[in-house]
């Protein structure tokens, strides 16, 4: 077995002393939670990780470079690997790729530890097989939460594989097969309950990525609701200040439901977070404006289309409406990629369905995305939403539709913006006559004071 790192931070070289200390430690420590391999070339960072994770009851082994990590993982496969990206020699990307090529290590979940904040590095990490990443400086609570979730998911996978293997061996005898089926059902119920708890934890992580509160900007207000149809959803939305007079906002919808859709949704949410780094998705280098100039909505859609082509395995793509509100000019410039058209409402008038004329993100290469603009007036409102709003069905299989949405918007023009959004959400629920929404439901609205 690999050397275990003790609380003193030293390796035990004398075998007799090692096993005495190991036996004593086992009588005091928390129940075994899983073996974690820590791959980090910085001794200070490694000491910090060991000291921080040891009290939680994890078994820890260490490696200071990629080659050692590969050899150690083959000889003594861990349950999970925390892998640094920036290492001398073989970096974390290559190490992860080689782990995924080996039969004994290909299913071990890998979480990257990185100080890199650029989008390309994040996308590359997922493409070589990582299941998650944490950014440096590390936040212990976040690291432990993510480690626990992926250890539990891996344990459930192993447990399910073992159950299937046992059932195949017993299929020849009916009585034993029936007994095994009953046992499998009990295990399945326990696994489903555990998965439910894990999905609830994942939902809390996903909810934490939503805007905690709207940016405080004189002259404009924002409101939203987000209701996934399951524990985790494929929708996401956000609003953020880009500079002193421009605000970015979006709503996106990944095809499908459940864990696979939520994973892509979480990835996209991270990608669309404004970065100080001028090479981020929402900024670019401009000859006249300089480094850090804002990318236009069409440029953002084009770059996303190159970064996230539709996977042949999952056939996943996503729709998006992303726009930039210029408060000085009272102008909203946006791109609508396969997404429901925004609805504009001005006091004293009727609601208007705006333009939406582009393909979804990821379906085809080299798509030319066009932008649209909306000239706002004082007191006007703009509603962005996912198709879960207008495609909600009642018992007669009739959809809620754009007409009912527009009528609801017009009926709530005298209410506060957040109350208006809440009324729309309640109207959709009442239409479906069920407590469970049929699709993720997202609404993001803004009002010019």
FIKEGU-954902 format. One line per 5 residues: number of its first residue (from 1); their letters; for each residue x, y, z of C-alpha. Coordinates in nm, 4 decimals. Each point is the difference from the previous one (the first is absolute). Layout:
NUM> A> X Y Z; ...
END
This chain:
1> XXXXX> 0.0000 0.0000 0.0000; 0.1176 0.3641 -0.0534; 0.1633 0.1941 0.2803; -0.2634 0.1745 0.2105; 0.0535 0.3596 0.1044
6> XXXXX> -0.0465 0.0395 0.3746; -0.1007 0.3075 0.1974; 0.3660 0.0745 0.0757; 0.0566 0.0595 -0.3741; 0.2855 -0.2577 -0.0242
11> XXXXX> 0.0357 -0.3369 -0.1696; 0.0573 -0.3064 0.2225; 0.2989 -0.1957 -0.1286; 0.0215 -0.2648 0.2734; -0.2666 -0.2592 -0.0808
16> XXXXX> -0.0464 -0.1169 0.3579; -0.0480 0.3538 0.1282; -0.2226 0.0760 -0.2978; -0.2487 -0.2757 0.0739; -0.0078 0.0804 0.3740
21> XXXXX> -0.0798 0.3613 -0.0751; -0.2451 -0.0992 -0.2737; -0.1907 -0.2343 0.2352; -0.0166 0.2694 0.2672; -0.1235 0.2556 -0.2508
26> XXXXX> -0.2753 -0.2308 -0.1261; -0.1473 -0.0215 0.3501; -0.0310 0.3785 0.0200; -0.0767 0.1227 -0.3506; -0.3356 0.0479 -0.1736
31> XXXXX> -0.1468 -0.2858 -0.2124; 0.1752 -0.0660 -0.3296; -0.1323 0.2427 -0.2602; 0.2277 -0.0924 -0.2911; 0.3584 0.0098 -0.1201
36> XXXXX> 0.1036 0.3321 -0.1585; 0.3213 0.0463 -0.1964; 0.1355 0.3572 0.0325; 0.2204 0.1022 -0.2931; 0.1762 0.3302 0.0752
41> XXXXX> 0.3617 0.1066 -0.0602; -0.0058 0.2833 0.2557; 0.0883 -0.1412 0.3480; -0.1787 0.2829 0.1787; -0.3212 -0.0575 -0.1918
46> XXXXX> 0.0325 -0.3747 0.0563; 0.0450 0.0430 0.3762; -0.3024 0.2283 0.0103; -0.2173 -0.2527 -0.1863; 0.1092 -0.2883 0.2228
51> XXXXX> -0.0523 0.1948 0.3216; -0.3405 0.1228 -0.1195; -0.1408 -0.3269 -0.1353; 0.1376 -0.2471 0.2578; -0.2481 0.0914 0.2784
56> XXXXX> -0.2937 -0.0824 -0.2301; 0.0911 -0.3701 -0.0049; 0.1404 -0.0294 -0.3526; 0.2906 -0.2366 -0.0689; 0.2625 0.2101 -0.1781
61> XXXXX> 0.2882 -0.0899 -0.2255; 0.2247 0.2523 -0.1748; 0.2015 0.0502 -0.3163; 0.2114 0.2994 -0.0977; -0.0086 -0.0450 -0.3789
66> XXXXX> -0.2106 -0.1511 -0.2774; 0.2173 -0.3045 -0.0707; -0.0035 -0.1068 0.3661; -0.3755 0.0529 0.0120; -0.0482 -0.2316 -0.3010
71> XXXXX> 0.2154 -0.2777 0.1466; -0.1589 0.0271 0.3428; -0.3553 0.0020 -0.1416; 0.0621 -0.3201 -0.1964; 0.1549 -0.1833 0.2980
76> XXXXX> -0.2435 0.1308 0.2627; -0.3051 0.1550 -0.1723; -0.1504 0.2773 0.2165; -0.3695 0.0828 0.0179; 0.0615 0.3581 -0.1166
81> XXXXX> 0.2898 0.2169 -0.1163; 0.0534 0.3688 0.0824; 0.2353 0.1063 -0.2793; 0.1967 0.3234 -0.0377; 0.0191 0.1332 -0.3575
86> XXXXX> 0.3239 0.2006 0.0097; 0.2795 -0.2510 0.0679; 0.3516 -0.0369 -0.1409; 0.0422 -0.2643 -0.2688; -0.3357 -0.1643 -0.0601
91> XXXXX> -0.2750 0.2514 0.0802; -0.3412 -0.0824 0.1422; -0.1743 -0.0114 -0.3393; 0.2354 -0.2669 -0.1371; -0.0077 -0.1931 0.3282
96> XXXXX> -0.3805 -0.0096 -0.0045; -0.0093 -0.1036 -0.3671; 0.2392 -0.2903 0.0672; -0.2004 -0.1078 0.3037; -0.3103 -0.0229 -0.2190
101> XXXXX> 0.1871 -0.2169 -0.2536; 0.0959 -0.2689 0.2539; -0.2511 -0.2751 0.0745; 0.0666 -0.0003 0.3753; -0.0263 0.3776 0.0432
106> XXXXX> -0.2444 0.1173 -0.2679; -0.3006 0.0092 0.2351; 0.1713 0.1805 0.2895; -0.1599 0.3474 0.0367; 0.2506 0.2845 -0.0374
111> XXXXX> -0.0525 0.3474 0.1479; 0.2403 0.2663 -0.1240; 0.1561 0.2497 0.2392; 0.0949 0.3090 -0.1968; 0.0762 0.3659 0.0232
116> XXXXX> -0.0779 0.0358 -0.3713; -0.3137 0.2046 -0.0617; -0.0120 0.0103 -0.3803; -0.2864 -0.1692 -0.1801; 0.2187 -0.2137 -0.2281
121> XXXXX> 0.1728 -0.1647 0.2984; -0.3332 -0.0836 0.1604; -0.1414 -0.1466 -0.3199; 0.3220 -0.1958 -0.0593; -0.0210 -0.1441 0.3518
126> XXXXX> -0.3449 -0.1449 -0.0642; 0.1013 -0.1230 -0.3472; 0.2860 -0.2152 0.1345; -0.2319 -0.1736 0.2455; -0.0166 0.2020 0.3232
131> XXXXX> -0.3335 -0.0065 0.1840; 0.0427 0.3305 0.1803; 0.2496 0.2686 0.1005; 0.0746 0.2259 0.2948; 0.1847 0.3265 -0.0299
136> XXXXX> 0.2951 0.1192 0.2047; 0.0247 0.1338 0.2617; -0.1999 -0.3026 0.1140; -0.3098 0.0375 0.2160; -0.0052 -0.3052 0.2311
141> XXXXX> -0.3805 -0.0223 0.0267; -0.0350 0.0035 -0.3774; 0.2736 -0.2625 -0.0464; -0.1538 -0.2347 0.2580; -0.3522 0.0453 -0.1435
146> XXXXX> 0.1105 -0.0772 -0.3556; 0.2169 -0.2936 0.1103; -0.2871 -0.1515 0.1994; -0.2464 0.0308 -0.2889; 0.2301 -0.1689 -0.2517
151> XXXXX> 0.1069 -0.2716 0.2457; -0.3646 -0.0833 0.0650; -0.0847 -0.0065 -0.3709; 0.2995 -0.2266 -0.0670; -0.0954 -0.2276 0.2896
156> XXXXX> -0.3543 -0.0318 -0.1354; 0.1352 -0.0877 -0.3445; 0.2235 -0.2705 0.1449; -0.2826 -0.1320 0.2163; -0.2337 -0.0168 -0.3002
161> XXXXX> 0.2628 -0.1796 -0.2125; 0.0540 -0.2555 0.2754; -0.3736 -0.0544 0.0363; -0.0393 -0.0612 -0.3746; 0.2930 -0.2418 0.0021
166> XXXXX> -0.1509 -0.1968 0.2876; -0.3366 -0.0173 -0.1725; 0.1564 -0.1416 -0.3177; 0.1716 -0.2745 0.1980; -0.3255 -0.1039 0.1690
171> XXXXX> -0.2288 0.0194 -0.3034; 0.0304 -0.3788 -0.0563; -0.1931 -0.0852 0.3157; -0.3453 0.1452 0.0315; -0.0196 -0.0046 0.3768
176> XXXXX> 0.3372 0.1633 0.0448; -0.0790 0.2451 -0.2799; -0.3219 0.1044 0.1743; 0.1878 0.0447 0.3258; 0.2661 0.2022 -0.1746
181> XXXXX> -0.2696 0.2126 -0.1649; -0.1527 0.0782 0.3376; 0.3404 0.0875 0.1403; 0.0721 0.2122 -0.3054; -0.3268 0.1869 0.0494
186> XXXXX> 0.0946 0.0793 0.3574; 0.3408 0.1191 -0.1170; -0.1637 0.1956 -0.2800; -0.2341 0.1724 0.2443; 0.2938 0.0899 0.2217
191> XXXXX> 0.2004 0.1136 -0.3024; -0.2917 0.2100 -0.1258; -0.0366 0.1596 0.3405; 0.3700 0.0734 0.0131; -0.0076 0.1328 -0.3555
196> XXXXX> -0.2944 0.2210 0.0949; 0.2037 0.1483 0.2831; 0.2992 0.0472 -0.2300; -0.2165 0.1659 -0.2642; -0.1398 0.2311 0.2669
201> XXXXX> 0.3568 0.0956 0.0911; 0.0800 0.0536 -0.3688; -0.3129 0.2157 -0.0314; 0.1235 0.2194 0.2841; 0.3305 0.0429 -0.1825
206> XXXXX> -0.1844 0.0879 -0.3226; -0.2284 0.2440 0.1815; 0.3059 0.1682 0.1515; 0.1152 0.0872 -0.3537; -0.3138 0.2068 -0.0614
211> XXXXX> 0.0242 0.3723 0.0746; -0.0305 0.0482 0.3747; -0.1379 0.3506 -0.0456; -0.0362 0.2376 -0.2952; 0.2675 0.2616 -0.0594
216> XXXXX> -0.0973 0.3343 0.1521; -0.0141 0.2311 -0.2992; -0.1829 0.3347 0.0079; -0.2856 0.0182 -0.2454; -0.0486 -0.3723 -0.0674
221> XXXXX> -0.1281 -0.2983 0.1994; 0.0084 -0.3772 -0.0545; -0.2032 -0.3010 0.1163; 0.0000 -0.3733 -0.0708; -0.1244 -0.3453 0.0938
226> XXXXX> 0.1668 -0.3360 -0.0655; -0.1898 -0.3270 0.0524; 0.1621 -0.3244 -0.1273; -0.2365 -0.2855 -0.0863; 0.2217 -0.2460 0.1941
231> XXXXX> 0.2595 0.0322 0.2748; 0.2441 0.1465 -0.2506; -0.0830 0.1807 -0.3219; 0.1378 0.0957 -0.3379; -0.1003 0.3674 0.0153
236> XXXXX> 0.2185 0.2821 0.1256; -0.0261 0.3779 0.0198; 0.2065 0.2900 0.1248; 0.0302 0.3790 0.0027; 0.3268 0.1816 0.0622
241> XXXXX> 0.1515 0.3468 -0.0379; 0.2562 0.0235 -0.2815; 0.1070 0.3609 0.0555; -0.1412 0.3238 0.1408; -0.2830 0.0225 -0.2544
246> XXXXX> -0.0398 -0.3476 -0.1531; -0.1571 -0.3152 0.1447; 0.0101 -0.3546 -0.1393; -0.2827 -0.2476 0.0450; -0.0907 -0.3397 -0.1425
251> XXXXX> -0.2293 -0.2998 0.0212; 0.1115 -0.3368 -0.1410; -0.1641 -0.3410 -0.0319; 0.1900 -0.3265 -0.0529; -0.1927 -0.2751 -0.1811
256> XXXXX> -0.1179 -0.2890 0.2160; -0.0361 -0.0264 0.3747; 0.1801 -0.1433 0.2999; 0.3664 -0.0300 0.0853; 0.1484 0.0161 -0.3520
261> XXXXX> -0.1887 0.3197 -0.0843; 0.0843 0.1573 0.3359; 0.3723 -0.0760 -0.0409; 0.0112 0.1877 -0.3312; -0.2123 0.2778 0.1503
266> XXXXX> 0.2415 0.0393 0.2932; 0.2968 0.0017 -0.2408; -0.1624 0.2719 -0.2119; -0.0796 0.2044 0.3102; 0.3680 -0.0036 0.0948
271> XXXXX> 0.1025 0.0908 -0.3554; -0.2404 0.2968 -0.0076; 0.1228 0.1513 0.3255; 0.1694 0.3363 -0.0733; 0.3767 -0.0304 0.0417
276> XXXXX> 0.2579 0.2643 0.0758; 0.2218 -0.1818 -0.2463; -0.0399 0.1830 -0.3354; 0.0099 -0.3359 -0.1797; -0.3330 -0.1045 0.1565
281> XXXXX> -0.3061 -0.0874 -0.2052; -0.1772 0.3326 0.0514; 0.2993 0.2182 -0.0901; 0.2499 0.0253 -0.2847; 0.2970 0.2014 -0.1218
286> XXXXX> -0.1014 0.2862 -0.2276; 0.2268 0.2184 -0.2137; -0.1830 0.3185 0.1003; -0.1536 -0.0841 0.3373; 0.3021 -0.1934 0.1262
291> XXXXX> 0.0277 -0.3192 0.2026; -0.3124 -0.0877 0.1942; -0.2531 0.1474 -0.2447; -0.3439 -0.1566 0.0315; -0.0802 -0.2807 -0.2428
296> XXXXX> -0.3247 0.0551 -0.1841; -0.2880 -0.2429 0.0651; 0.0520 -0.1506 -0.3471; 0.3709 -0.0547 0.0742; -0.0854 -0.1739 0.3280
301> XXXXX> -0.2439 -0.2338 -0.1782; 0.2556 -0.0770 -0.2722; 0.2726 -0.0858 0.2521; -0.2366 -0.2206 0.1994; -0.0971 -0.1804 -0.3215
306> XXXXX> 0.3681 -0.0806 -0.0626; 0.0648 -0.1027 0.3610; -0.3026 -0.2266 0.0464; -0.0795 -0.1963 -0.3176; -0.2796 -0.2539 0.0412
311> XXXXX> 0.1360 -0.3259 0.1415; -0.0583 -0.3119 -0.2106; -0.0439 -0.2006 0.3202; -0.2545 0.2210 0.1800; -0.1390 0.2065 -0.2931
316> XXXXX> -0.0124 0.2957 0.2365; -0.0225 0.3596 -0.1141; -0.1477 0.3104 0.1603; -0.1994 0.3112 -0.0754; 0.1049 0.3426 0.1218
321> XXXXX> -0.1096 0.3595 0.0192; 0.2859 0.2296 0.1008; -0.0167 0.3759 -0.0075; 0.1702 0.3179 0.1134; -0.2082 0.2800 0.1487
326> XXXXX> 0.1459 0.3481 -0.0571; -0.1592 0.2134 0.2707; 0.1189 0.3311 -0.1478; -0.1416 -0.0757 -0.3455; -0.3025 -0.1927 0.1378
331> XXXXX> 0.0860 -0.2687 -0.2554; -0.0055 -0.3785 0.0348; 0.2187 -0.1793 -0.2564; -0.0426 -0.3769 -0.0028; 0.0436 -0.3305 -0.1822
336> XXXXX> -0.2737 -0.2636 0.0147; 0.1414 -0.3436 -0.0926; -0.2910 -0.2422 -0.0355; -0.1541 0.1485 0.3156; -0.3541 0.1369 0.0502
341> XXXXX> -0.0242 0.3646 -0.1034; 0.0052 0.2639 0.2760; -0.3211 0.1894 0.0745; 0.0049 0.3818 0.0238; -0.2665 0.1955 0.1874
346> XXXXX> -0.0347 0.3780 0.0205; -0.2488 0.1716 0.2371; -0.3293 0.0776 -0.1683; 0.0673 -0.2341 -0.2898; -0.0129 -0.3659 -0.0878
351> XXXXX> 0.2749 -0.2543 0.0464; 0.2097 -0.0725 -0.3094; 0.1827 -0.3205 -0.0941; 0.3453 0.1012 -0.1220; 0.2277 -0.1572 -0.2612
356> XXXXX> 0.1506 -0.3484 0.0382; 0.1674 -0.1292 -0.3136; 0.3115 -0.2104 0.0700; 0.0794 -0.3699 0.0337; 0.0745 -0.1598 0.3394
361> XXXXX> 0.3588 -0.0203 0.1241; 0.1926 -0.3137 -0.1000; -0.2219 -0.1373 -0.2784; 0.2149 0.1055 -0.2967; 0.3476 0.1366 -0.0596
366> XXXXX> 0.0691 0.3477 -0.1384; -0.3450 0.1441 0.0769; -0.0355 0.3737 -0.0608; -0.1801 0.1508 0.3002; -0.1935 0.3238 -0.0472
371> XXXXX> -0.0856 0.2564 0.2657; -0.3204 0.1888 0.0712; -0.0595 0.3204 0.1959; -0.2842 0.1308 0.2142; -0.0351 0.3698 0.0782
376> XXXXX> -0.1294 0.0306 0.3559; -0.2101 0.2793 0.1469; -0.0464 0.1086 0.3630; -0.2294 -0.2433 0.1783; 0.0372 -0.2705 -0.2653
381> XXXXX> 0.0652 -0.3617 0.0902; 0.1739 -0.2848 -0.1784; -0.0578 -0.3709 0.0770; 0.2440 -0.2793 -0.0893; -0.1151 -0.3572 0.0652
386> XXXXX> 0.0557 -0.3668 -0.0847; -0.2347 -0.2161 -0.2090; -0.1209 -0.1683 0.3195; -0.2277 0.3038 0.0421; -0.1809 0.0006 -0.3347
391> XXXXX> 0.0079 -0.3793 -0.0577; -0.1573 -0.0959 0.3360; -0.3041 -0.2236 -0.0687; -0.3311 -0.0456 0.1782; -0.1967 -0.3267 0.0247
396> XXXXX> -0.1442 0.0555 -0.3482; 0.3544 0.0217 -0.1449; -0.0417 0.3711 -0.0736; 0.3122 0.2146 0.0399; 0.0121 0.3148 0.2107
401> XXXXX> 0.1236 0.1860 -0.3079; 0.1244 0.3489 -0.0809; -0.3486 0.1570 0.0017; -0.0678 -0.0968 0.3625; 0.3494 0.1095 0.0970
406> XXXXX> -0.0540 0.3397 -0.1608; -0.3396 0.0398 0.1667; 0.1465 -0.0850 0.3400; 0.2791 0.2535 -0.0525; -0.2497 0.2698 -0.0964
411> XXXXX> -0.2250 -0.0826 0.2993; 0.2916 0.0418 0.2429; 0.1357 0.3301 -0.1334; -0.1073 0.1842 0.3162; 0.1798 -0.2405 0.2343
416> XXXXX> 0.3618 0.0058 0.1117; 0.2310 -0.1768 -0.2448; 0.0764 -0.2982 0.2279; -0.3708 -0.0417 0.0768; -0.0743 0.0039 -0.3726
421> XXXXX> 0.2530 -0.2792 -0.0584; -0.1425 -0.2006 0.2922; -0.3538 0.0327 -0.1381; 0.1169 -0.1347 -0.3365; 0.1597 -0.3011 0.1689
426> XXXXX> -0.3175 -0.0670 0.1995; -0.2131 0.0310 -0.3151; 0.2096 -0.2689 -0.1717; -0.0358 -0.2312 0.3030; -0.3773 0.0562 0.0091
431> XXXXX> -0.0203 -0.0761 -0.3712; 0.1698 -0.3382 0.0396; -0.2147 -0.0809 0.3106; 0.2923 -0.1826 0.1600; 0.2591 0.0803 0.2638
436> XXXXX> 0.2779 -0.1340 -0.2244; 0.1028 0.2088 -0.3002; 0.0458 -0.1941 -0.3249; 0.3114 0.1883 -0.1083; 0.2493 0.2370 0.1583
441> XXXXX> -0.1603 0.3394 0.0420; 0.2133 0.3145 -0.0100; -0.1032 0.3660 -0.0269; 0.2324 0.3024 0.0132; -0.1573 0.3463 -0.0245
446> XXXX> 0.1292 0.3561 0.0074; -0.1714 0.3383 0.0324; 0.1281 0.3416 -0.0988; -0.1033 0.2470 0.2689
END
